[in-house]
Amino acid sequence: MGNYIATFYSHFGALSLYKELQAAGVRAEMMSVPRKLSSSCGICVSFDCDDVGAARTFADAGIELEGLYQAHDAGFAVILQN
Amino acid sequence: MSADSNSEDLKSGSDEMLKVDNSNLSGWERKESRLKIFHVLFLSAVGAIVAITALTLTALGNPANMGFCVACFLRDIAGAVGLHSAAMVQYVRPEIIGIVLGAFIFAFARKEFKPKGGSAPVTRFVLGLAMMMGALIFLGCPLRMLLRISAGDLNAIVGLFGLVAGIFVATLFLKKGFSLKRNYDQGKLEGSLLPIAALILLGIVLFAPVILLFSIEGPGSMHAPLLIALAAGLAIGALGFASRLCFTGGIRDAILMKKIPPMLWAFVALLVVAFVGNLILGTFNLGFADQPIAHTDGLWNFLGMTLVGFSATLLAGCPFRQLVLAGSGNPDSVMAVAGMIAGAALMHNFNMASSPAGIGENAVYGFIVIAVIVVSIAVCNTFFDRAQL
């Protein structure tokens, strides 16, 4: 199980993914974008997933996705950036 | 970057991987919890520093309850360069130059100077203009609103309700899909133009002030010493960038996430420290009447800040945040700041700006027009495909 953070170009994107994850029974949380990931403000979605592929599938379906990151022992690793 | 390269990044410790000292995933979550506490403390400290700085600038000469006011100060600069002829509000505020340069220097030093723009620039100009119109009806940006509250100005409490109302309505559009669409990487020169302009303006102030207009009476004539104001701006600009301080974003996030975001602690700290400071300095005066550079028209104090809250939420940042972002290389925010300067000129040239006597003669007409425009912007960018408009 890994923890992933999806960032978006719009608030609607974050809200949409959050609702989608909740509907799928995935533990998810809306939060301010970690300062280490961006100097811009806004909200992101932190969620748990079994593997990177599943996380990407969720994130790819998101609206105006900016990036997907995995929280790891050594920090945040870039999974994808648009 | 593909998922396949992920593990390689982790092993190589590439630049795209941002380090935090955790030993496992659950450990990361525990660390994240500790980081949240640190974040709250940091933001509280930033709020306190802003309050102390504002009180100091006021004690050194800035107008009462106006240690910092991004809207008022941009309006003063607009007057100083001849964009409006309101003789009482013309001065090149070094605080504004300092905020722009402070954000720029800090972003550059931290290697976070990565200009991005191209997201609906003209729309952002109009929203910036609307934000300034609302601020000059109320007489202050959200930062000054907090400073006014801390000094006992109850009119600003009415403004706070208006601000929250405007943010709340805007979040309804955010939830329905409002977006000004994504931004794109820009060249470093594009992101440096506003800081360069700020430096040129500073040079004119220092070496050729005769070409500028300076008030000899009224709020524009009241100011802290130039170098101290500049230093204060530099510090607050850097802190603003480091903390992402935004006086509407915290309220917006609280509404959207249904929990108290760390940013709200900056507001609380600012209010408490400024309140105590005003008590110590003897500048606390509870009431509606006889408040410095404020009027008592409750309806328009409310509606003015409603317009600010609504426009700022659509822009994703209050006037202070827009200025900091503009300084740190965000051309979209430069457009919003340009809109604010144009809005200040409009408000004074067409007799719409408020004064302690009340709202401007034409303020109602101006408000109706700009309200229709910003609501139309919200509707069009929520319910229609922007590419098809």
Interface residues (C-beta under 8 A of the other chain):
Chain A: M1 G2 N3 Y9 S10 H11 F12 G13 L15 M30 M31 S32 P34 R35 K36 L37 S39 S40 C41 G42 I43 V52 G53 R56 E64 E66 Q70 A71 H72 D73 A74 G75 F76 A77 V78 I79 L80 Q81 N82
Chain B: M1 S2 A3 N6 D9 L10 G13 E16 M17 L18 K19 V20 N22 S23 N24 L25 G27 W28 E29 E32 L35 H39 A107 E112 S119 L174 K175 K176 G177 F178 S179 L180 K181 R182 N183 F241 R244 C246 G249 D253 L256 M257 P261 P262 M263 A316 G317 R321 L325 S328
